[in-house]
Amino acid sequence: MKETIYVMARTSQQRRLAAVKPRGTVVVLSAVVSVLCAVAALGFAASPDSGQSAPLELKMPVSLWTRHEAFHAEFIKATKDTGKVGDAARAIEKLGATHFPKAKDVFAPLGLLPRLAEGKFTPEMSEAIKVAEKLRASLPQIHGEHRELLAGLKRLGEAAKEEGKTDYVRFAESLSLHIQEEEEVLYPTVLLIGDYVKRKLDKR
């Protein structure tokens, strides 16, 4: 009987989480973090790219870029709302306008993951080290911006509930969850990539 209640409770919790989970969430990156940690610890010898490989370019993964663009577009739409939702969105408009564009550069090293997973490595990947070091230095500021954004999104969500605007309720919940994903998965992965690339270059 206890086991049945536990299963039902767990199923209910999973349904609640699924309701606010943004489409295409890259939670798989948490597994990538573990793999890269293991690779670095074992001193895995990454093979150099052959001359037939495409030119290296640090670029934010398309799937992640698309989600960020969707979040940004919805945020801009919220700022134009004439009700309390608009007031709440405009209260954090300046912060959002400076925060969203940073993602393109900050998450660019994530584009190296497919090559690193194939054991490929080139000296040009050193650009990822610069991005990671810049991110590491700016994390306190980023965390502060996130706290303000989360507080503002909470107010936006409450205003949306009050006005019966369910689309904005879901938006506030999804963006809040994505911010959590950035701190728990995406930023650590960028830092790990930078450390891994630096270690490989030091061994050359």
Secondary structure as a PSIPRED ss2 file (coil, helix, strand):
# PSIPRED VFORMAT (PSIPRED V4.0)

   1 M C   1.000  0.000  0.000
   2 K H   0.000  1.000  0.000
   3 E H   0.000  1.000  0.000
   4 T H   0.000  1.000  0.000
   5 I H   0.000  1.000  0.000
   6 Y H   0.000  1.000  0.000
   7 V H   0.000  1.000  0.000
   8 M H   0.000  1.000  0.000
   9 A H   0.000  1.000  0.000
  10 R H   0.000  1.000  0.000
  11 T H   0.000  1.000  0.000
  12 S H   0.000  1.000  0.000
  13 Q H   0.000  1.000  0.000
  14 Q H   0.000  1.000  0.000
  15 R H   0.000  1.000  0.000
  16 R H   0.000  1.000  0.000
  17 L H   0.000  1.000  0.000
  18 A H   0.000  1.000  0.000
  19 A H   0.000  1.000  0.000
  20 V H   0.000  1.000  0.000
  21 K C   1.000  0.000  0.000
  22 P C   1.000  0.000  0.000
  23 R C   1.000  0.000  0.000
  24 G C   1.000  0.000  0.000
  25 T C   1.000  0.000  0.000
  26 V C   1.000  0.000  0.000
  27 V C   1.000  0.000  0.000
  28 V H   0.000  1.000  0.000
  29 L H   0.000  1.000  0.000
  30 S H   0.000  1.000  0.000
  31 A H   0.000  1.000  0.000
  32 V H   0.000  1.000  0.000
  33 V H   0.000  1.000  0.000
  34 S H   0.000  1.000  0.000
  35 V H   0.000  1.000  0.000
  36 L H   0.000  1.000  0.000
  37 C H   0.000  1.000  0.000
  38 A H   0.000  1.000  0.000
  39 V H   0.000  1.000  0.000
  40 A H   0.000  1.000  0.000
  41 A H   0.000  1.000  0.000
  42 L H   0.000  1.000  0.000
  43 G C   1.000  0.000  0.000
  44 F C   1.000  0.000  0.000
  45 A C   1.000  0.000  0.000
  46 A C   1.000  0.000  0.000
  47 S E   0.000  0.000  1.000
  48 P E   0.000  0.000  1.000
  49 D C   1.000  0.000  0.000
  50 S C   1.000  0.000  0.000
  51 G C   1.000  0.000  0.000
  52 Q C   1.000  0.000  0.000
  53 S C   1.000  0.000  0.000
  54 A C   1.000  0.000  0.000
  55 P C   1.000  0.000  0.000
  56 L C   1.000  0.000  0.000
  57 E C   1.000  0.000  0.000
  58 L C   1.000  0.000  0.000
  59 K C   1.000  0.000  0.000
  60 M C   1.000  0.000  0.000
  61 P C   1.000  0.000  0.000
  62 V H   0.000  1.000  0.000
  63 S H   0.000  1.000  0.000
  64 L H   0.000  1.000  0.000
  65 W H   0.000  1.000  0.000
  66 T H   0.000  1.000  0.000
  67 R H   0.000  1.000  0.000
  68 H H   0.000  1.000  0.000
  69 E H   0.000  1.000  0.000
  70 A H   0.000  1.000  0.000
  71 F H   0.000  1.000  0.000
  72 H H   0.000  1.000  0.000
  73 A H   0.000  1.000  0.000
  74 E H   0.000  1.000  0.000
  75 F H   0.000  1.000  0.000
  76 I H   0.000  1.000  0.000
  77 K H   0.000  1.000  0.000
  78 A H   0.000  1.000  0.000
  79 T H   0.000  1.000  0.000
  80 K C   1.000  0.000  0.000
  81 D C   1.000  0.000  0.000
  82 T C   1.000  0.000  0.000
  83 G C   1.000  0.000  0.000
  84 K H   0.000  1.000  0.000
  85 V H   0.000  1.000  0.000
  86 G H   0.000  1.000  0.000
  87 D H   0.000  1.000  0.000
  88 A H   0.000  1.000  0.000
  89 A H   0.000  1.000  0.000
  90 R H   0.000  1.000  0.000
  91 A H   0.000  1.000  0.000
  92 I C   1.000  0.000  0.000
  93 E H   0.000  1.000  0.000
  94 K H   0.000  1.000  0.000
  95 L H   0.000  1.000  0.000
  96 G H   0.000  1.000  0.000
  97 A H   0.000  1.000  0.000
  98 T H   0.000  1.000  0.000
  99 H H   0.000  1.000  0.000
 100 F C   1.000  0.000  0.000
 101 P C   1.000  0.000  0.000
 102 K H   0.000  1.000  0.000
 103 A H   0.000  1.000  0.000
 104 K H   0.000  1.000  0.000
 105 D H   0.000  1.000  0.000
 106 V H   0.000  1.000  0.000
 107 F C   1.000  0.000  0.000
 108 A H   0.000  1.000  0.000
 109 P H   0.000  1.000  0.000
 110 L H   0.000  1.000  0.000
 111 G H   0.000  1.000  0.000
 112 L H   0.000  1.000  0.000
 113 L H   0.000  1.000  0.000
 114 P H   0.000  1.000  0.000
 115 R H   0.000  1.000  0.000
 116 L H   0.000  1.000  0.000
 117 A H   0.000  1.000  0.000
 118 E C   1.000  0.000  0.000
 119 G C   1.000  0.000  0.000
 120 K E   0.000  0.000  1.000
 121 F E   0.000  0.000  1.000
 122 T C   1.000  0.000  0.000
 123 P H   0.000  1.000  0.000
 124 E H   0.000  1.000  0.000
 125 M H   0.000  1.000  0.000
 126 S H   0.000  1.000  0.000
 127 E H   0.000  1.000  0.000
 128 A H   0.000  1.000  0.000
 129 I H   0.000  1.000  0.000
 130 K H   0.000  1.000  0.000
 131 V H   0.000  1.000  0.000
 132 A H   0.000  1.000  0.000
 133 E H   0.000  1.000  0.000
 134 K H   0.000  1.000  0.000
 135 L H   0.000  1.000  0.000
 136 R H   0.000  1.000  0.000
 137 A H   0.000  1.000  0.000
 138 S H   0.000  1.000  0.000
 139 L H   0.000  1.000  0.000
 140 P H   0.000  1.000  0.000
 141 Q H   0.000  1.000  0.000
 142 I H   0.000  1.000  0.000
 143 H H   0.000  1.000  0.000
 144 G H   0.000  1.000  0.000
 145 E H   0.000  1.000  0.000
 146 H H   0.000  1.000  0.000
 147 R H   0.000  1.000  0.000
 148 E H   0.000  1.000  0.000
 149 L H   0.000  1.000  0.000
 150 L H   0.000  1.000  0.000
 151 A H   0.000  1.000  0.000
 152 G H   0.000  1.000  0.000
 153 L H   0.000  1.000  0.000
 154 K H   0.000  1.000  0.000
 155 R H   0.000  1.000  0.000
 156 L H   0.000  1.000  0.000
 157 G H   0.000  1.000  0.000
 158 E H   0.000  1.000  0.000
 159 A H   0.000  1.000  0.000
 160 A H   0.000  1.000  0.000
 161 K H   0.000  1.000  0.000
 162 E H   0.000  1.000  0.000
 163 E H   0.000  1.000  0.000
 164 G C   1.000  0.000  0.000
 165 K C   1.000  0.000  0.000
 166 T H   0.000  1.000  0.000
 167 D H   0.000  1.000  0.000
 168 Y H   0.000  1.000  0.000
 169 V H   0.000  1.000  0.000
 170 R H   0.000  1.000  0.000
 171 F H   0.000  1.000  0.000
 172 A H   0.000  1.000  0.000
 173 E H   0.000  1.000  0.000
 174 S H   0.000  1.000  0.000
 175 L H   0.000  1.000  0.000
 176 S H   0.000  1.000  0.000
 177 L H   0.000  1.000  0.000
 178 H H   0.000  1.000  0.000
 179 I H   0.000  1.000  0.000
 180 Q H   0.000  1.000  0.000
 181 E H   0.000  1.000  0.000
 182 E H   0.000  1.000  0.000
 183 E H   0.000  1.000  0.000
 184 E H   0.000  1.000  0.000
 185 V H   0.000  1.000  0.000
 186 L H   0.000  1.000  0.000
 187 Y H   0.000  1.000  0.000
 188 P H   0.000  1.000  0.000
 189 T H   0.000  1.000  0.000
 190 V H   0.000  1.000  0.000
 191 L H   0.000  1.000  0.000
 192 L H   0.000  1.000  0.000
 193 I H   0.000  1.000  0.000
 194 G H   0.000  1.000  0.000
 195 D H   0.000  1.000  0.000
 196 Y H   0.000  1.000  0.000
 197 V H   0.000  1.000  0.000
 198 K H   0.000  1.000  0.000
 199 R H   0.000  1.000  0.000
 200 K H   0.000  1.000  0.000
 201 L H   0.000  1.000  0.000
 202 D H   0.000  1.000  0.000
 203 K C   1.000  0.000  0.000
 204 R C   1.000  0.000  0.000
